[in-house]
Amino acid sequence: MFTNKHVIVAMIVAPVLSILAWFSVGEFIGEKPQVAQPGQSYPLVEKSNCRYESGLCELENETFRLKLFYQDNAAGKQLVLRSSHALEGVIISVGIPEGEEHPGAMHSADGQGLEWRLALGSKPAPEERIRLVASAAGSTYFGEAGTLFLQPGEGGEMQR
């Protein structure tokens, strides 16, 4: 069977054609990214670093990215959010998945809307979830993330 040149050519050409077909279908039929429209809501995807003790949690939707981390320093226990785009406001709640926690507004820390902070009474437990809604350029972005990314140990600023 392997001495037949037609079989050898087919074994080389078939994988190449399948890869080309995969990308061609994605290019012609796949969904194209679009600019966010004012008044619309868009989901944020929880990245994998939120699922282990990385010290950083990233949420994103195409080029819109939010980074969450925990600080425990002289200013107290805080949840810090950094954004790739200037935000108009952020509402966040931290609690158990089945619970209905009351959301609180984060406060802009840099005056440009790129860094937001929320004072916390205590460090969130690993089983709790973070739910947030951020507003930017008239669009609303919403997402949910676990709190397992918070590293145990002494305070200080986490990785960014």
Secondary structure, DSSP 8 states (H G I E B T S, - for coil): -TT-HHHHHHHHHHHHHHHHHHHHHHHHTS-------TT-EEE-EE-GGGTTT-S-EEEEETTEEEEEEEEEETTEEEEEEEESS--SEEEEEEE-TTS----EE-EESSSSSSEEEEE-SS---TT-EEEEEEEETTEEEEEEEESTTS--SS-S----
